[in-house]
Amino acid sequence: MKTEWLNRGVFVAFFVVAAAHMPAPVAAQESPVDYCSSCHSALDERLSAPVTAFATDIHSERGLTCVSCHGGDATAAGLAGMDPAKGFVGKPGAEGTPEFCGRCHSDAQFMRQYNPSIRVDQVAEYVTSVHGRRLAELGDTAVATCTSCHPAHSIRPPTDPLSSVNPLNVAETCGACHANTEYMAEYPIPTDQLERYRRSIHWEMMSVERDLSAPTCNDCHGNHGAAPPGISWVGNVCGQCHSVMTDNFSQSRHAQTFAMLGMPGCATCHQNHDIVRASDEMLGLGEGAVCARCHAAGDTGGEAATAMRSLIDSLGSSFEAADSILGLAEQAGMEVSEAQFELGRANNAAVQARASMHAFSVEAVREDVEEGLGITLEAHQRGQDALAELQFRRAGLAISVTIIVVLIVGLVLRIRQLEHKRRTT
């Protein structure tokens, strides 16, 4: 523990010393001459690329220049502009990048001039991350630093679809390292996370349904303070969105058993990166049911899983029957909109039953299902009543039409009789 804190102290001390030799944050200002851009634009592609990229960088848009980060003198031509005596610091190495960026991004007063909403604790968070700790404690310069995720000269705000940290692009940004088997060869972690994530319901929601609130890498792992969710608290990560399921699961026997066996909570049944759309087929002991991985028909858990599945299926069947009969009544022209609206409450009961299932309590599921069944049975009865009323109306209409036809025929016959009598007199 002392060694760990000593290493962190050395890490922070290094940044403090490095910061002391770096130029202070430079506010945006107009410069009559910019030899940085004009000189680099005339050089080879490697040295001219930053000038081209910087044209659309958020820093450029806010009025910052090369000197703002690299120091030096943009009004001096040639190498004179890169004189260390004029504050030129050039390109920082990986070990100095966090504090290099933090000169501005950790300064609340300075950042308030440009965007008061941006957090100023990124460096402090980075020091606690897996990336930051490996950089400080092991000198591992292959880990991600600021510029690994935010391209140095082409940084765009997260709301920009072209930004490397736009929600639609985060997985690709993380995958640039984590899906590269050669780059990750020295690290004992999988490299198939990106491939698996692209098969998940989370990616489908984001890329197909365009729901940018759907989770991507940093929603679960963090960004500047990136860390793998530990087995003991993976439920808290999932619970950021799935709070009801998490609360139910935390009260179940499985929560304690999974923790005791070192099983990763939610991910035990739902996986982590390749999470599929949840379905009723996952419950029970049938084909594709996750319960069947641990439970069999003869044990208590298997019986409970089968019972919960049967209850949820019964509510589904009852809902379909009620919805069908109300649909027939509606097509026939009967007013059943109120009954259809009320039937929607049965869907809510079904959602609640599926959430209660995470407590692994048959009684909790039965309570929700019975509430839903009461709604579906009432809706079904109202559908039957509507169809019965329709039949009554049709029968009444048929009788009325028959009477009218008889009256018309009688009237016609009487008219003919009178006409015949008149002609014969």
Secondary structure, DSSP 8 states (H G I E B T S, - for coil): -HHHHHHHHHHHHHHHHHHHTS---------S--HHHHHHHTS-HHHHHHHHHHTT-HHHHTT--HHHHH-S-TTS-GGGGG-GGGT------GGGHHHHHHHHHT-HHHHTTT-TTS-S-HHHHHHHSHHHHIIIII--TTS--HHHHS-TT----TTSTTSTTSTTTHHHHHHHHHT-TTTTTTSSS-S-HHHHHTTSHHHHHHHTS--TTS--HHHHH-STT-----GGGHHHHHTTT-HHHHHHHHTSHHHHHHHHHT--THHHHH-SSS-----GGGSSSSTT-GGGGT--TTSHHHHHHHHHHHHHHHHHHHHHHHHHHHHHHHHTT---HHHHHHHHHHHHHHHHHHHHGGGT-HHHHHHHHHHHHHHHHHHHHHHHHHHHHHHHHHHHHHHHHHHHHHHHHHHHHHHHHHHHHHHH-
